[in-house]
Each structure stands twice: as C-alpha cells, then as structure tokens.
Amino acid sequence: QVQLVESGGGLVQAGGSLTLSCAASGRTFSSYAMGWFRQAPGKEREFLGAITRSGGSTYYADSVKGRFTISRDNAKNTLYLQMNSLKPEDTAVYYCGADPILHTLVIVTTDKDRDLEVWGQGTLVTVSS
C-alpha cells in the first residue's frame, strides 16, 4: 500500500498562490488515481479534484475550477495542487488521497459507505485577507 505525505502548506495573502505536494512511497504510485480534498474548521471534507493514473485527465469541483490545477509526476511519485487567486474561504487543511478507482475519489465525500484506500495526514493552508 502506498503512503502519502503532503507538504507546502502555510500562510498566504488573499490573491496569492501556493503549490502543495503529496509525496508517495511504497506500492507503485502510478497504479493509483489521486485526488485533493480539504476540510475547513467546522465543515465537512470537500472534494477538490482528481487525476487519472496516467495524469491524462483531471476533474475539478466547481468551487475551484479555473483557480486550482492538479498534476502528477509518476517518475517522482508526487502529486501536486497549484492554487491561484486564493481567497480567505480557501483556508483549510488540505489532504491528498489515493485509490485504484477514480470514481471513488470523486464520490467519497458524499457517500458514507465509501472510503479511500489511502489518505495523507494533511497540510494547513491559511489565506489572510
């Protein structure tokens, strides 16, 4: 099973940019579809986007479409989340997740009977106004 470690979180001003990384170790990274999620204080975990095993296709939640970009480098076993035009409401703990099935990543936050095979531990992003 792959293990995931997020990094790159921190404090950024509104309008700024930040790139998060999710480093994978263990089982073959390229055998997993990957996704990014976030959880703000007092709120449910939210799906942000997902990427196929090859990186050829990406899917985004409407809340971040056009501002966030997901990419992966299978040679480096790393997933990325490029975040632009950040807003105070983007403040949250950001998590990466892995599952062999892309659809599971998309629905896991809305289907209580589903869970991902692997979650990272999260990294905090704080956007100041």
Disulfide bonds with the S-S distance in Angstrom:
Cys22-Cys96 2.10
